[in-house]
């Protein structure tokens, strides 16, 4: 039965990605060479947009499959730019990648076709909204990366400018630079209680190892009054997911605090204490706790119970089989049905379980031969909002 399950999962990994696919009108990439692209852009009075990618880059493929194909993305980029998709490791792409100092992938370069200079640069995996925002920034002189970087180097520390600087550094994942920029805003008189500064903090500053989280905690009621309990609690919960129990004990009470403490204790038992018995007891308690949002539990749990051959397979039986059980629960009950990684992790765990059984001669535990005790009883990649087709009735 386990072999049948693995086959079912493999089929779903292929079918679920295409079953509901629709024809879209995304970005239309120009297929000529560099000289032809420049001429076309000059004739149309447009900037060149270049997606520098490599054939081994996961985020590049993700953007190509999920963002570039969207109609709203195509409508904006096709109207505003001549778009090129360039492999940075082959042919002409090698020379262009060197010319524009491309060091990470994907890199998005917006180039003036007349002088061939970059006016704006970005990169990384982005949502459709974020990617369109990147394109809009390239069209406004005072929001381009070249302007922002040159102004910063020239000593511009005006608050409005610094907010743009921090947001740009956040968009290209320069954590040290954005943190230094935010610190400078506060040093020059910015207040975390100002709406514009709070939004910048909320969007760009992460982690608990900074004075701002403590400021929010120490003045919790004031921040709740200004920005609302839901928003403040959400920020505190997000930034304290991985902090120690000792640090957590110094913070105010907020929605999500106890949940973070419970998950951190489980993590410590797994990775540091190797106390798998206690970890199992705590995870089982999470799964039957009716007061918890099960999707939040799944989102945190899926990283803790992942089995990976690269890190070895010498797990104690007690923990190994419980991990497979937890991965089954996650695959059955996760509401984000398009997260293929979850189903891959479950399929890999089943494969490892079969290999373990063949190697040790120990039969697969009986509970894997029946429907799960918790959550959904049947495995399906169907979106939750998609109803089943009514059965055909003969007249």
N, C-alpha and C positions, 0 to 999 in steps of 0.2 A: 504493500500500500504506500510505503514511503517513496518507492521509485515512481509510482504513479503521480504522487504529489509533486515530485521534482519535475516530471514531464509537464504537468499542468502549469507550474510556475514558469517554465521556459516558454511555453506557448503564450502565456499571458504577457510576458515581457515583450514579445514581438507584436502581439495583437493589440495590446492596450495603447501602444504608441501611435497606432494608425487607424484604429477603429472609428474614431470620431474626427479624424483629420478632415479639414476643409481646404479647398483651394483658396489661397490668399494672394493678395497683390502687395508684396513687400518691396524691399529695396531692389531696384534694377541696377545691377553692377555693370559698368562699362567694360567691354572685353577687348578693347584695343590696347596698344602699348602706351608708354608714358608720354611720348611726344604727342600722340593722337589725343590722349586724354587732356593734356594742357591746352591744345588748340580748341577742343570742344568746350572746355570750361571758359576759355576767354571769349569765344563766340557767344556763349550763353550768359556771360557776365556772372559766373558762379565760382565759388570756392571748390577745390577738390576735397572730397572726403575719402580718406584711405583707411581701410581696415587691414592692419598688418597682423597676420596670423601665421601659425605653423600647423602642420598636419598632425602633430602630437599634442596640441594644446586643448585641454578639456573645456575651459571657459570659452575659447574661440568657437568650438563646435556648438556649445550650448547657445551662444549668441546667434549663430547662424541658423540654428534649428528653431529657436523659440522667440527671438526678438526681431531679427532682420526680416522675417517673413510676415510680420504683422501689417495689416493694411494702414493703420495710423502711422506706423513708423515709415512705411514706404511712401505714403502721401507726403510727409514732411521732407524726408531726405531726397526723394526724387525731384521735388519742387525746388529745393534750395541748393543742392549740390550735384556735381558730377561724381558719382560714387565708384570707387575702385576697391577690389578685394585682392590683396597682394600677399602671396606666400613669401615670408621674409627669408626663406632659406633656399630658394631656387631662382635661377635666371636673373632677370632684371630686378626682382624683389630683393635679392642680396644687396645690390648696390644702393637701392633706395632705402633699405633698412639701415645701412651704414650711414648714408647721407643724413638721415633724420634721427640718428642716435637711438634707434629702437632697441630697448634692452629687456622688455617684458611683453607678454602677449595675453590677450590682444592689446595692441596699441591703436588708438584712434587719432589720426593726424588730419588736421584741416589746413590745407596749403593754398596759398595765393598762387594761381597758375602763371602770373606774369613774372614775378621774381623768384618763384619756387621756395618761398620762405614759409615756415609753419607759423600760423597765427594762433592756433589753439591745439592743445594736446590733452588726451585723456586715455582711459583704458579700463580693463577689467570687466567682469560680469556685471550687467546692469539690467534693471527692469526697463520696460518700454518707456515709462515716464521719465526715468533717469536718463535714458539714452537720448530721448528727444530734448531734454533739458541741456545735455552736452552740446547738441547741435545748435540750439538757440544761443548758447553762450558764445559759440564761434562766430555768430553773426553780429554781435554787439561789441564794438571795440573795447569797452571798459569791463567786459566780462571774459575776455579771452585770456588764456593762460600766459601768453607773451606779455600782455599788458600788466596782469597781476604780478607776475614774477619781476618784471622790470621796475614797477612801482615799489614793490617791497624792498628790492635791492637799493633803490634810491632813497629809502628811508620814510616812505609814506606810512604813517601809523594812524590815520584818521579812522574812527571807529567803523563807519560804514564800509570803508575799504577793507579793514581788517576782517570784518565779517565775511566779505567776499573771499578774502584770502584763505580763511579757515575752512570755508565750505569747499573751496577748490582743493585744498590739501586733503580734505576728507574724501573727495571724489576720486582722488588718485591714490588713496590709502597710505598717505605719508603721515603716519600717526604722530611721530615726534614733532614734525613741523606744525601740524594743526594744534597740538597741545601747547607748543611754545607760543603760537599765535593767539590762542585763547587766553593763556596766562597773561600775555601782553595787553589784551583788551581789558582784563580785570585790573591789572596794574595801573593802567591809564584812566581808571575811573568807572569802567563798566560794572554794572551790578547784576548779580544772578537773578535778582528780583524783577529786573526789567524784562518785559515780554520778549523783545528781540534777542536778548542775551540768553534767556531761559530756553528759547527755541533752538538757538545755536548749541547750547549745552546738551539739550535733549537729543538733538540730531547727530552731533559730532563727537562728543566726549564720552568715552566708554570706560568701564572699569570702576573699581572702588579705591584704587591707589592714587587718589587725588583729593584735595581739600574741598572740592565742590560737593561731593556726595555727603561728606560730613556736615557741610553747611546746610544742605537740604534736610538732613536728619535732625540736626540740632534746632532747626527752625521749622520743623515739619508743619505745624499749624498755620504758620504764615504762608508757606508755599502752597498748602492746600487751599487756603483762602484766595490766593492769587490765581492759581492755575487749575484747581480742582483736584479732589482726592484720587479719582481714577487715573489721571495723567501722572501725578506725583508718585503714587503707589507703583504704577507700571514701570516708571523709570527706576525707582529704588529696587524693585524686584529684578529687573533686567540686569542691572549692574552688580548685583550681589549674588548672582547664581553660583559663582565659584569661590567666594570668599570664605575664610575659615569661620568656625563657630565662635572663636574668640572675637574676631572683628564684628561679626553679626551681633554679638551680645552688647556691643557698644552703641548700636544703632536704635533708632526709634522703632515702635511697632508700626507695621504697614502690611497691607494685603499682599501675601506672597512670601513673607518672611519665614514663617514656619515651614512652608513647603520647601524653600531653598535650604533650610537647615536640615530637613529630612533627607533631601537629595545629596547634600554635601556629606552627610554621615555615611550614606550608602557608598558614595564614591570613595571615601577614605577607607572603608572596609574592603572594597574591591582592590584598589590600587596600592594602598600602603600597608594595611594590616593583614591583607589576604585572609580576612575572616569571612569566608564565603557563606558560612552558615548564617551569620547575622545579616549579611547582605540579602540573602534569599528571604529571610524572615521579614525584613523591612520592605523589600520589593513586593512580596505577596500582600503585605498590609496596604501598600499603595493601591494595588489593583482592585482590592475589595472595598476601598474607602469611597463610599457614595458621595462624600462631600467634595471630592476632587474632580476637576475637569480632566477626563481621561486622555484627551488629546494633548494636554500639557504634560501629563505623565509620560505619554508615548514619546513626545518630542525630546524629553530629557533622557528617557530610559534607553532609546535606540542606540545611543553612543556608548552606554555603559555595558551593554550585553552583547555587543558585536563580537563575533568570532572571526579570526583572521589567521590564515595559515602562515602568513609572513611573520607573525609574532609568536609562532609555535602553536602546538596543539596539545601540549601536556597539561591540560586543565584537569583538576580533580573531577571525577565522575559527577559528584553532586552538583558542582557549578556548571559543568559542561552541559548536562542535560537540561538544567533549569534555564540556561541561556537559550537553548534551542526552543524551549517552551515559551520563553518570553518573546523571542523573535517571531514565533508563530502568532502569538497574541498581537504583536505590533502589525504584522503583515495582514492579519484578518481585520483589525479594528482601526487602523490609521485612516483618517478622513481625507488626507491629501493623496488621492489615488494615483496622481501622476508622479509620485516620488518613486522612481524605479529602483533606487538604491535599497529601499526597504525590502523589496521583493528579492533583489539580488542577495542581500544579506541572509534572508531566510533560506533561499535555495542553496547558498554556500554552506549554511549550517546543517541542512539536511544531508548534503553531500559528505560533509565531515563526519556526520553521525553514522552514515553507512560505512565509511572507511574505518571508523573506530570499531564498529561492530565486526567487520571483516577481520580486522587486525587482532582483536581481543577474543573473538568468539562469543562475546556477550550479546544477547538478543537486544534489539531496540526496545526500550521500555513500552509497556502496554498502552500507556496514556497517549502515545503518538499514533496509535492505531484506531483511535476513536475521536469523536468531536471534542473540541476544547471545552473545559469546564467553565471558563470565564469568557465573556464577550460573545462575538458572533460564532455560530456553529459551522458556517460554510465559508470557504475561501473564495473571494471574488475581487476583481479589479474594477468592477462597475462603480462609477461615481454615485455617491449616496443620493444625490438629487435625481438620478435617472431611474424612473419607475420601470418595473418589469412589464413586458408586453403581455396583454391579456391573452389567455389561452383561446385558441380558435374553437368555436362551437359549431357543430354541424346543425343545419336547420332540418 
